[in-house]
Each structure stands twice: as C-alpha cells, then as structure tokens.
Amino acid sequence: MSRARSIRFALDSCVKRRQSELFEQIRRVEGRMVEVRQAKEEIERCTMDDAQAIVDRLTCDEVQRLTSLRQDLDALRRQMEEAHSLAQRTASACELVDPLSVIRSHDDILTACQRLVEKPIKTSIAVDSRDFAEETKVRTEMVEKYAELEKLVAVKDTIIWGLVEERDELRQEADEAKAVLSATQNEMHEWVQLNDRYYGELSKFLMRCRFCEVVLTPESVNEDCDVSEDGRHFFDALE
C-alpha cells in the first residue's frame, strides 16, 4: 500500500509536472510559429505593395514616353502621305496629253515639291530608352553603400574609443605624475625644514674666538691668534 502511494506521489509530483512544463513549452513554440508566419506575410504584403508601386510608376513613365513617340510618328506619317500623294500626282501629270493641262500641273507640282522639301523632318528622338528610373537597382546600391558606411562608422568608433582610452590613460599618468611631484615637493620641503633645524641645532655647538672671531675648526685650534696679547685663541660658544 505504501509503495502504491509512493508511485502515485511520484506520478503527481514529477510526471504530471513535467507534462505541464512540456505542454507550456509546446504552446509557446506553436505561438512563435504563428508569429513567424504573420511577420512573413506582413513583410510579403509590404514588399508586394512596394513592387506594385514601382511597376505603376514605371508604366506611367512608359506611357508618357510612348505618347511623345506616337506624336513624332504621326507627324512623320503625315509627311510620308504627302510625299506619296505628290508622287502619284506627278505620275498622273506625266500621262497628260493636253499641253495646257501639263503646264498648269507643272507649276502646281513644282510648288508642292518646294513646300515638301522645305518642310523640316524631325531627325532627333528626344525619348531615350536607357534612362528609365531603376528604383530596385538604386535601392540595392543604397543598401550596399549603407553597409560600407556602417563599416566606416565602426572603424571610426574603434579609433575614437582607442583615443578615449588613450586620453584616460594619459590623464591617469598625468594625475600620477602630479601626485609624485606633490609628494616630492612635500618631501623636499620637509628636508629643507629638517636641514634648517639641523643647522640650528648644530650652530649651538659652534665656537668662535672672542678676539679674532675665527670659527673653531680642527685647523684653527692650533693656529695663532693675531689679535690676542698672548697669541692664542680663546674660543667661546656662539650666542
């Protein structure tokens, strides 16, 4: 009976808890899959809209160009019809037998030929098929340039960061040098004070001849005094 309770306890405390954890993780993974599909569909919709807008602009540009070319083509065809009509009229005039009719047709034909020759032919084509706006190509180039700019910015950031670190190191070295200089100045000041105290203490033990004021030294102790009557020094402590 105790073993059955132990098994049931293990089932309730371990297996069911693990099942609950697995179910929760499965639910999270499935939810993430839905999010991925939705994100893809949204990007696809935006891409299709953008592509359709590009195609619409391209079609509009094509219509404008073709309209201009059709106007030029219509003008050329009208001139071609005039030339063809004049050619037929000239051929008919050559078949006339009546001299008067030939003379009248001759003047009219020459005048018509003169007008046809003087009428200019548009030889330049203003529309170019090579200058369509290639938005996709332009965007691709912009993306490539942006990637290059990102690399340059990364290099710039690295250089600036290095300069900042070098500046901080130089500041630290300068602060350390100032601290050392301050400590050295303090130490020198202490040495000066110590030297002054030492000289003050040492001056207490200095002796000088009361007559010639020669300071007592190992050399002067045995020398003669030029001032005293007996020629000897008489050393007293300095006051």
C-alpha positions as CSV (number, residue, x, y, z in Angstrom):
1,M,0.0,0.0,0.0
2,S,2.9,2.3,0.9
3,R,4.5,1.5,-2.5
4,A,1.3,2.4,-4.4
5,R,1.2,5.8,-2.6
6,S,4.8,6.3,-3.4
7,I,4.2,5.6,-7.1
8,R,1.2,7.9,-7.1
9,F,3.2,10.6,-5.4
10,A,5.9,10.3,-8.0
11,L,3.3,10.5,-10.7
12,D,1.7,13.6,-9.3
13,S,4.9,15.4,-8.3
14,C,7.2,14.5,-11.2
15,V,5.4,13.1,-14.3
16,K,2.4,15.5,-14.3
17,R,4.6,18.4,-13.5
18,R,6.9,17.5,-16.4
19,Q,3.8,17.1,-18.7
20,S,2.6,20.6,-17.7
21,E,6.0,22.1,-18.5
22,L,6.2,20.3,-21.9
23,F,2.6,21.4,-22.7
24,E,3.5,25.0,-21.9
25,Q,6.7,24.9,-24.0
26,I,4.7,23.3,-26.9
27,R,2.2,26.1,-26.6
28,R,5.0,28.8,-26.7
29,V,6.7,27.2,-29.8
30,E,3.4,27.0,-31.7
31,G,2.7,30.6,-30.8
32,R,6.1,31.6,-32.1
33,M,5.4,29.7,-35.3
34,V,2.2,31.8,-35.8
35,E,4.2,35.0,-35.1
36,V,6.8,33.9,-37.8
37,R,4.0,33.3,-40.4
38,Q,2.3,36.6,-39.6
39,A,5.6,38.5,-39.8
40,K,6.5,36.9,-43.1
41,E,3.0,37.7,-44.5
42,E,3.3,41.3,-43.4
43,I,6.7,41.7,-45.0
44,E,5.5,40.0,-48.1
45,R,2.5,42.3,-48.3
46,C,4.6,45.4,-47.9
47,T,7.1,44.1,-50.5
48,M,4.3,43.4,-53.0
49,D,2.8,46.8,-52.4
50,D,6.2,48.5,-52.9
51,A,6.9,46.4,-56.0
52,Q,3.4,47.3,-57.4
53,A,4.1,51.0,-56.8
54,I,7.4,50.7,-58.7
55,V,5.7,49.0,-61.6
56,D,2.9,51.6,-61.7
57,R,5.4,54.4,-61.8
58,L,7.4,52.6,-64.5
59,T,4.2,52.1,-66.5
60,C,3.3,55.8,-66.2
61,D,6.7,56.7,-67.4
62,E,6.4,54.3,-70.3
63,V,3.0,55.8,-71.3
64,Q,4.4,59.3,-71.4
65,R,7.4,58.3,-73.5
66,L,5.2,56.3,-76.0
67,T,2.8,59.2,-76.3
68,S,5.6,61.5,-77.2
69,L,7.0,59.0,-79.7
70,R,3.5,58.4,-81.2
71,Q,3.2,62.2,-81.8
72,D,6.5,62.2,-83.7
73,L,5.4,59.0,-85.6
74,D,2.1,60.6,-86.7
75,A,3.9,63.7,-87.9
76,L,6.3,61.6,-90.0
77,R,3.5,59.5,-91.4
78,R,1.6,62.6,-92.5
79,Q,4.7,63.9,-94.3
80,M,5.0,60.4,-95.8
81,E,1.4,60.5,-97.1
82,E,2.0,64.0,-98.5
83,A,5.1,62.7,-100.4
84,H,3.2,59.6,-101.6
85,S,0.3,61.7,-102.8
86,L,2.6,64.1,-104.6
87,A,4.4,61.2,-106.2
88,Q,1.1,59.9,-107.6
89,R,0.1,63.3,-108.8
90,T,3.4,63.7,-110.6
91,A,3.0,60.4,-112.3
92,S,-0.5,61.3,-113.4
93,A,0.7,64.6,-114.8
94,C,3.3,62.8,-116.9
95,E,0.4,60.9,-118.6
96,L,-1.5,64.1,-119.7
97,V,-1.8,64.9,-123.4
98,D,-3.3,68.3,-123.3
99,P,-0.4,70.9,-123.2
100,L,-2.4,73.4,-121.2
101,S,-3.1,70.8,-118.5
102,V,0.5,69.9,-118.5
103,I,1.6,73.5,-118.0
104,R,-0.9,74.1,-115.1
105,S,0.1,70.8,-113.4
106,H,3.7,71.6,-113.9
107,D,3.5,74.8,-111.8
108,D,1.4,73.2,-109.1
109,I,3.7,70.2,-108.8
110,L,6.8,72.3,-108.6
111,T,5.2,74.5,-105.9
112,A,4.1,71.3,-103.9
113,C,7.6,69.8,-104.3
114,Q,9.1,73.0,-103.0
115,R,6.8,73.0,-99.9
116,L,7.6,69.3,-99.3
117,V,11.3,69.9,-99.5
118,E,11.2,73.0,-97.3
119,K,9.2,71.3,-94.6
120,P,11.7,70.1,-91.9
121,I,12.0,66.5,-90.9
122,K,12.4,65.9,-87.2
123,T,15.6,63.7,-87.0
124,S,16.2,63.8,-83.3
125,I,14.4,61.5,-80.9
126,A,14.0,63.1,-77.5
127,V,12.9,59.9,-75.8
128,D,15.7,57.6,-74.6
129,S,15.0,54.0,-73.7
130,R,18.0,53.8,-71.4
131,D,17.1,56.4,-68.7
132,F,14.2,54.7,-67.0
133,A,14.3,55.0,-63.2
134,E,15.7,51.7,-62.0
135,E,14.5,52.0,-58.4
136,T,15.4,48.5,-57.4
137,K,18.9,48.9,-58.6
138,V,19.2,52.3,-56.9
139,R,17.9,50.8,-53.6
140,T,20.4,47.9,-53.9
141,E,23.2,50.4,-54.4
142,M,22.0,52.4,-51.4
143,V,21.9,49.3,-49.3
144,E,25.5,48.4,-50.4
145,K,26.6,52.0,-49.7
146,Y,24.9,51.9,-46.3
147,A,26.8,48.7,-45.5
148,E,30.1,50.3,-46.4
149,L,29.2,53.4,-44.3
150,E,28.4,51.1,-41.4
151,K,31.9,49.6,-41.8
152,L,33.5,53.1,-41.9
153,V,31.4,54.1,-38.8
154,A,32.6,51.0,-37.0
155,V,36.2,51.8,-37.8
156,K,35.7,55.4,-36.7
157,D,34.1,54.3,-33.5
158,T,37.0,52.0,-32.9
159,I,39.5,54.8,-33.5
160,I,37.6,57.2,-31.3
161,W,37.3,54.6,-28.5
162,G,41.0,54.0,-28.7
163,L,41.7,57.7,-28.5
164,V,39.3,58.0,-25.5
165,E,41.1,55.1,-23.7
166,E,44.5,56.7,-24.6
167,R,43.2,60.1,-23.2
168,D,42.1,58.4,-20.0
169,E,45.5,56.7,-19.7
170,L,47.3,60.0,-20.3
171,R,45.1,61.7,-17.7
172,Q,45.8,58.9,-15.2
173,E,49.5,59.2,-15.9
174,A,49.3,63.0,-15.5
175,D,47.5,62.6,-12.2
176,E,50.1,60.1,-11.0
177,A,52.9,62.5,-12.1
178,K,51.2,65.4,-10.3
179,A,50.9,63.2,-7.2
180,V,54.5,62.2,-7.4
181,L,55.6,65.8,-7.9
182,S,53.5,67.0,-5.0
183,A,54.9,64.2,-2.8
184,T,58.5,65.2,-3.9
185,Q,57.8,68.8,-3.2
186,N,56.5,67.9,0.2
187,E,59.5,65.7,0.9
188,M,61.9,68.5,-0.3
189,H,60.1,70.9,2.0
190,E,60.5,68.6,4.9
191,W,64.2,68.1,4.1
192,V,64.6,71.9,4.0
193,Q,62.9,72.2,7.3
194,L,65.0,69.4,8.7
195,N,68.1,71.0,7.4
196,D,67.2,74.3,9.0
197,R,66.5,72.6,12.3
198,Y,69.8,70.6,12.0
199,Y,71.7,73.8,11.2
200,G,70.0,75.5,14.1
201,E,71.0,72.7,16.5
202,L,74.5,72.5,15.0
203,S,75.0,76.2,15.4
204,K,74.6,75.8,19.2
205,F,77.9,73.8,19.2
206,L,79.9,76.2,17.1
207,M,82.6,78.2,18.9
208,R,84.4,81.4,17.8
209,C,87.5,83.2,19.0
210,R,86.4,86.2,21.1
211,F,89.3,88.2,19.8
212,C,89.6,87.5,16.0
213,E,86.2,85.7,15.6
214,V,87.8,82.7,13.8
215,V,85.5,79.7,13.9
216,L,86.7,76.7,15.8
217,T,87.9,74.1,13.3
218,P,90.5,71.2,13.6
219,E,92.9,73.5,11.7
220,S,92.3,76.8,13.6
221,V,92.5,75.3,17.0
222,N,96.3,75.1,16.8
223,E,96.8,78.4,14.9
224,D,98.0,81.6,16.5
225,C,95.6,84.5,17.2
226,D,96.8,87.7,15.6
227,V,94.7,89.8,18.0
228,S,95.1,88.4,21.5
229,E,98.1,89.6,23.5
230,D,99.4,86.1,24.1
231,G,98.8,85.0,20.5
232,R,96.4,82.3,21.5
233,H,92.8,81.8,20.5
234,F,90.1,81.9,23.2
235,F,87.0,80.2,21.8
236,D,83.6,80.9,23.2
237,A,80.2,79.4,22.2
238,L,78.2,81.4,19.6
239,E,75.3,83.4,21.1
